[in-house]
Amino acid sequence: MERAAPDFIERLLLSIDSALHTVVPGASHAARGYPAAALDGDIEDEATRSLVAGLMRVNHAGEVCAQALYQGQALTAHDPATRVAMERAARDEVDHLAWCEQRLTELDASPSLLNPIWYAGSFAIGSIAGLVGDRWSLGFLAETERQVVDHLAGHLDRLPDEDHRTRSIIEQMREDEAQHGAGAVAAGGAELPSAVVSLMRGVARVMTTVANRL
């Protein structure tokens, strides 16, 4: 007999557990292999290491936000199919979160100190998006992923040519994010108003600027 869908309280408890696993360093574990595992060598120049560490700190903070967004959207989704789509995307983001943290460790760098704040704010935004309606929530997911793909492409342009380890991680992340966005559109995601898209870009700029330093 198929298990009944968990009620709201159970889903809320699962969201709290996910939050703890997201913001506590070392608590996230990837289901897939580390993309850079087979690549030898690393960055020797300190200035270059600092540049790459800043980029990966931003990417890690972005994955914290993604976890929170999708958990918030899953919690308030109206349709079980939409909830499943959000939860599936969140599982892939766990891989990204763990990979970014591992790369930061390799670079002797730490995640953003403000990750709990990034998580709380993004969870609230995701919950509101879910309450507005599934089509809009899926559209929000699709637009988020479009912006993330563009953001990761910019990071690939800024990476030094010799940093194959970071490049392999970001390329896999970009591929996954593009698939999430396409899936959200295929599932019926609505196109967001331009004002909302611009607001999302503005919020993302604030987060990336601050997370690069803190």
Backbone hydrogen bonds, N-H to C=O, Kabsch-Sander energy under -0.5 kcal/mol:
donor,donor_aa,acceptor,acceptor_aa,energy
11,R,7,D,-2.4
12,L,8,F,-2.5
13,L,9,I,-2.3
14,L,10,E,-2.2
15,S,11,R,-1.9
16,I,12,L,-2.1
17,D,13,L,-2.2
18,S,14,L,-2.3
19,A,15,S,-2.3
20,L,16,I,-2.0
21,H,17,D,-2.1
22,T,18,S,-1.5
23,V,19,A,-2.4
24,V,20,L,-1.7
27,A,24,V,-1.9
37,A,34,Y,-2.0
39,L,36,A,-1.7
49,R,45,D,-2.3
50,S,46,E,-2.3
51,L,47,A,-1.9
52,V,48,T,-2.6
53,A,49,R,-2.7
54,G,50,S,-2.1
55,L,51,L,-1.8
56,M,52,V,-2.6
57,R,53,A,-2.2
58,V,54,G,-1.9
59,N,55,L,-2.3
60,H,56,M,-2.6
61,A,57,R,-2.4
62,G,58,V,-2.3
63,E,59,N,-1.9
64,V,60,H,-2.0
65,C,61,A,-2.3
66,A,62,G,-2.3
67,Q,63,E,-2.5
68,A,64,V,-2.1
69,L,65,C,-3.0
70,Y,66,A,-2.6
71,Q,67,Q,-2.4
72,G,68,A,-2.6
73,Q,69,L,-2.6
74,A,70,Y,-2.6
75,L,71,Q,-2.1
76,T,72,G,-1.4
77,A,73,Q,-0.8
82,T,79,D,-0.5
83,R,79,D,-2.1
84,V,80,P,-2.3
85,A,81,A,-1.9
86,M,82,T,-2.2
87,E,83,R,-2.4
88,R,84,V,-2.5
89,A,85,A,-2.1
90,A,86,M,-2.3
91,R,87,E,-1.7
92,D,88,R,-1.5
93,E,89,A,-1.9
94,V,90,A,-1.4
95,D,91,R,-1.1
96,H,92,D,-1.7
97,L,93,E,-2.7
98,A,94,V,-2.5
99,W,95,D,-2.7
100,C,96,H,-2.7
101,E,97,L,-2.1
102,Q,98,A,-2.4
103,R,99,W,-2.4
104,L,100,C,-2.3
105,T,101,E,-2.1
106,E,102,Q,-2.1
107,L,103,R,-1.5
108,D,105,T,-1.7
109,A,104,L,-2.9
113,L,214,L,-4.5
114,L,214,L,-0.6
115,N,112,S,-1.2
117,I,114,L,-0.7
118,W,114,L,-2.5
119,Y,115,N,-2.7
120,A,116,P,-2.4
121,G,117,I,-2.4
122,S,118,W,-2.2
123,F,119,Y,-2.8
124,A,120,A,-1.9
125,I,121,G,-2.0
126,G,122,S,-2.8
127,S,123,F,-2.5
128,I,124,A,-2.1
129,A,125,I,-2.4
130,G,126,G,-2.2
131,L,127,S,-2.0
132,V,128,I,-1.9
133,G,129,A,-1.0
137,S,133,G,-2.5
138,L,134,D,-3.0
139,G,135,R,-2.0
140,F,136,W,-2.3
141,L,137,S,-2.1
142,A,138,L,-2.6
143,E,139,G,-2.5
144,T,140,F,-2.5
145,E,141,L,-2.5
146,R,142,A,-2.1
147,Q,143,E,-2.3
148,V,144,T,-2.2
149,V,145,E,-2.6
150,D,146,R,-1.9
151,H,147,Q,-2.3
152,L,148,V,-2.9
153,A,149,V,-2.1
154,G,150,D,-1.9
155,H,151,H,-1.6
156,L,152,L,-2.3
157,D,153,A,-1.7
158,R,154,G,-1.2
159,L,155,H,-1.3
163,D,160,P,-1.7
164,H,162,E,-1.9
167,R,163,D,-1.6
168,S,164,H,-2.2
169,I,165,R,-1.4
170,I,166,T,-2.5
171,E,167,R,-2.6
172,Q,168,S,-1.5
173,M,169,I,-2.4
174,R,170,I,-2.8
175,E,171,E,-2.0
176,D,172,Q,-2.2
177,E,173,M,-2.7
178,A,174,R,-2.2
179,Q,175,E,-1.7
180,H,176,D,-2.2
181,G,177,E,-2.5
182,A,178,A,-2.3
183,G,179,Q,-2.4
184,A,180,H,-2.2
185,V,181,G,-2.0
186,A,182,A,-2.5
187,A,183,G,-1.7
188,G,185,V,-1.6
189,G,184,A,-2.0
190,A,135,R,-2.4
196,V,193,P,-0.6
197,V,193,P,-2.0
198,S,194,S,-2.5
199,L,195,A,-2.0
200,M,196,V,-2.5
201,R,197,V,-2.1
202,G,198,S,-2.2
203,V,199,L,-2.5
204,A,200,M,-2.3
205,R,201,R,-2.1
206,V,202,G,-1.8
207,M,203,V,-2.3
208,T,204,A,-2.7
209,T,205,R,-2.1
210,V,206,V,-2.3
211,A,207,M,-3.0
212,N,208,T,-1.5
213,R,209,T,-0.6
213,R,210,V,-1.2
214,L,210,V,-2.8
